[in-house]
Amino acid sequence: MNTTKSHTKWIGGLAFESTNPGGTITIDASKEQGGSDSGLRPKALMLNALAGCSAMDIANLVGKMRAEIDTFTIDVEGDLTDEEVQTYHAFRVSYNFFGSDLDQEKLEKIVKLSTEKYCGVMLMFRQFAEIEITINYFAS
């Protein structure tokens, strides 16, 4: 069994310094929520985790499958419930590939492998929310 650790320290108000094996970030609430707007939002970080996990898969698979792309981006939107304690219930993940000769069939296979097999964050999120996947292609 592998264990990942993080350490979070209160630095005042609603701000925290949070460290994991890859580095340190500041987490804070918006001014409307009583924070000082000095850091990233905890729930929004979940969107970054989803995109980052899948992005690493995509980068790895693009190399292994010799897909020709210039670059790619991933956009994630999450819908929160209207309850007092808001939780995500749906996500939309858009994969955007840029290149002059994109093999759409190969890129669709790569995205499918990430979203259905390799991305552990995606697999966890599917247990509590609906996830809609779109793939966009742009000539560069």
N, C-alpha and C positions, 0 to 999 in steps of 0.2 A: 504494500500500500504506500502510495506517495502522499505526502502532506505538504500543503502550501500554507505559509504563514504571512500574516500582515500585522502591522503594529500601528495603532492610531492614537495620537496624543492631542488632547484638547489644548488649543492655543488662545482661547478666549472667545467670548460670545458664542456663536454657533459655528466657529471655525475650528478645523482640525488639520493636523499634519498626518498624513497616512503614508506608510512605507510598505512596500512589498519587495520581493527579490529583484524587481527591475528598476526601482527608483522610488521617489517621493513626490506626492502631489498634495495640494491644499484642497480641502473640501469645505464648503461653506454654503449657507442658505442665501437666498436673495434678500434684498432690503425689505421687500414686502412681507417676507416670512420671518423677519427679525434678525437676519444675518447682516453681514457687511459686504456681500457680493464679491468676496475676495478669493473664491475658489470654485471648483467644479461641484456640480450637484450630484448627490448620491444616486438618485434614480437615473439620471441622464448617463452616469458612468456605466450603467447596465447596457445602454445602447452602444457605448464605445467598446465594451467587452464583447458584445455580439459581433460587431463589425470587425474588431481586431482579430478575434479567433478565426472567423471565416476568411479574412484577408490573408492571414498566414497560410491557410490551406490553399487558397487561390494562387498565391505567389509560388508556393512549392509545386503545385500541380501544373501551373503554366510552364515551369522549367522542365519538369519530368515529361510532360506530354508535348513539349516543343511547340507550344501555341505562340503564335506571333502577335504580340500586342506591344503598344508603346507604353501604356500605363493603364491603371484601372482605379476606380473609386467605389466606395460603398456608402450609400446613404441609408440611415435607419430612422424610422419614425415609430414611436410607441404611443399607444392610446391608453390613458389611465381611466380607471373607473371613476364614477361621480361620488363614491362613498366618502365618508369622513377620512378614513385611512385609504388613500388612493393606491391602487396596485395596477400594474400593467395587465391588460387582457388581450391585446392585439399588437402586432408589429408588422411593419412593411419594410422590406429590405430590398433596395435597388442596387444591382450590380451594373456598373457603367464601364464598358471597355472601350478603349481608344486605340486606333491603329489604322493603317492603310489597307491591310489585307486580312481582316478578321475572319477566322473560321468559326462561324456561329455554332455549328454542331459540336465542335470540340469544346468551345467555351461553355455551352449549355451542360455538357457532360461534367466539366470541371466544377461548375456551380452546384450541380446535383450531388456530386461526390462530397463537396464541402457541407452542403446543407442537410444531407440525409445520412452521411456516414462519419465524417471526420470531425466536424466542429462540435466539441463537447458543450459549449455554451448554447449553441443552437438546439442541441438535443435536450438540454435542461429546460430551456425556455419553452419548447414545444409541450412540456408537461403542464404548463399553466396558462399558455396563451396561444392564440392562432397566429401563424406567421405566413405572410404573403410575400412571395419572391417574384421580382421582375428583373429582367436582363435587358439592358440597353446597349446599343452599339453606335459608336460615333467615329466617323472618318477623321483622321488627323493628318 
